[in-house]
Each structure stands twice: as C-alpha cells, then as structure tokens.
C-alpha cells in the first residue's frame, strides 16, 4: 500500500513530513518503509501493510520518540512552551491517525495553508516573518499556518531525523541539517541522524559546515555500501540553514541545499575506490578548519557545492600552495587514483 | 554541463602525465613553485607556451643536477596540440592535478636521462 506526501514547495517542511510519515508507518508496522522521491511527491511504501485498527498510543517505540531533546529545538522559538507544542503534535498524530492515513493514501492529497497550527521557525526557516512578503518598514506579516495533521507529521519528522548542531555554547547559534531521501529503506530514525553526527571541527561559514557534513554523510553511506557491495540508500541532497539568537528572539540566517548526486554516483561506481576521494576531501575540510587555512576550507566547500572546473581549479591550486608551505604531511598527499575519482565528478 | 570526460581524458593522456610528473619532481625536489605560479597566470595559448618554456628551462638545471627524466620532444608537441583542442584552462588543471599527487615509488629512484625537450 502506497502513501503520498505531496510537495508544497517548502523544502524542509515537505522533507520533514516525509520522514515523519516514515516514522509513523515504521512504528505501526514494526518493519521497513521504502521512501522514494518521485518529483512532485514522496512515495512511502511500508514492507508490511498497516494493521487495520492500528493505534499509536500503546506502542512503546512511539512513547520513547517524544523524550528526544530535538523536540525542544524544533520548537525553540516557542521557548518554554515547547513541551505544550510537543504534546499537541503527539496528540494530533494519535487522535487523527485514521484520518491522516486515509488522506495521504490519496495520490492527489494537498496541504492547505492559512489555517491550523503555526509552522515553527526551528523547523523551516521560511516560516519566519519577513521572508515571504515585502514587509516595507511595517513588520506585520502573518504567521505561516498549516493543517494540523501535516504540521504534526513535519514536527515529528524534524525531531526524529533532523540534526541540530549548536555552534557555540554561549550563543543560540544553530546549524540545522536535514537529508533529503531519494530512495531509501527506512528502519530506525537514529540511522538517519547518525549520518550527520557532530564532526568536532570549527567552521568558517554555514556553507563550509554543510559541505563537510555532506562529505561525512557520503563516507558513512560509502562504508555501508562497501559492506554489502551496493549503495542501498540514496539521498539527493542535504538541506541546511542557520538560526541565530538576536536579542530575545531566534532568527534565520543563511540556508540552502547541497546536492549529493556527484558524491553518491562516485560511491555507486566504486564503493571501495571512492573512499580515498572522500578521505582527501575530509582532510581538506579538517586542515581548512585551522586558523589561517580558511582559503582551503572555502575552496573545498566550493567544490563540494558546485563540482565545476573553476571550483576544482581553485582547490588544487590552493592545495599545492599548502603543500609548498609545508602544511600538508606526506601521507595526506592525494594519489593519482584519488584525483582521478575527483575529476570524474567535475563538470566542464 | 556533463561530467568531465575531457578533463579525465587529459589527466590520463601520456603527454600530460609526462609533464605533470616533471612538474611534480621540480616542485618537490627543486622547490620550483615559480612554474606553478607561471601556469596559474597563463590564460592564453601564448602565455601557456611561455610558461612551459620557462618551466623546461628551470627543470633542465634540476634534471642535470639530479639526473632526472626529462619530458620527450613528442610529449611537448602533443601538449601543444592538447591546448589547441581543449583550451588552456583544462590542460592547466590537468597538469597541476599531477603536481599535487604523491610521488610513486619508481619516481623517487628515477635517474634515467633521455632526449630532452629544451
């Protein structure tokens, strides 16, 4: 039986709903859910059918989902009211389960905006005021309200599969990451979040951080692929945005997405051979994170984001300069095969 | 836009490999970073030819001193042809790509002087 999450154009909201529904179906069937990006919709296909009259309330896996600290981050703009919002999301999903499943069973289901629950800024930066309309000196934009069933699915998806990294302990600066599934078999949400676990590296920009996380995600997928000799799970992109503390409020900064096709195509071609390429890129990010090495970090970021000849040219020229300065140890020099693998992905 | 088969072809072309290896040797053993800078600033066919000429002059000194392999005449002719076909930017990127890789074991003991392209 197939279920459909029709895309609205709000990338994070759509992807979070797909993850949220995957979590719900996984809890109900206690088995894998195949999640596929099919252009205008995410299609979810649970391996086992959802039992008739199924309920979420009694499931232990369901209850434990709501103890996760990510809920506080999803509702960071609600401050102390985050627990109320979390409980509301849980109750909506529990009470409206039959309605939700029957609705998203229809391929042509749509999400209506304007009524329902306010989309939290910690979930999707486009829900912040001042971003959707021209406010012209008058800061009076309405909140972005969405249907409560879809709101609850999105909150669940972001709380389980989204990643929030605090940039510094003193300030409320957060880097938020969410992988976009292309064709995956979903089993346990921690497997998704584990792909973007903290790197412990200091970053020079939000793009720099997102690009390094994309490389790390690819390496984790590669090691899984190498173990079974095929790339089972594919992600098309990583959505990222930054939130920062502005006085008493949280505000959105930059955000975008990094496409993962070049990295995943390389893994798909050769799960073992692509290891050296990913290790070299990871090394460039780590060396670039040190003070004074920013140009290497930015050059590596540019390549991972664009994969074009200019970005490649810039990275190799910067790397040669670092070798000349003696900043690169011999064992970290790339091999001919490493460079061949990188070149394979560069578009001209 | 398509995956860079042309860059890949250039990177594995014998003439580029020959000159790339010489560039790598001159960088590691002769500390000749000036040739990399010359190549970086070469935007036109003429500037690229001039940069290669200067590199070969510098490399000749090092090759004599350390008895290193020199790129053969045919490789130089082929490299010129590649610039005409693919353009300076691609050939330059392929050459510098060879300069940054680790030296292979046979390279470190390579002392075979053959007919040079000076």
Interface residues (C-beta under 8 A of the other chain):
Chain A: X308 X309 X312 X313 X316 X317 X319 X320 X323 X324 X330 X333 X334 X335 X336 X338 X339 X340 X343 X344 X345 X346 X347 X348
Chain B: X1 X2 X3 X4 X6 X7 X8 X11 X12 X27 X31 X33 X36 X40 X89 X90 X92 X93 X96 X97 X98 X99 X100 X101 X102 X104
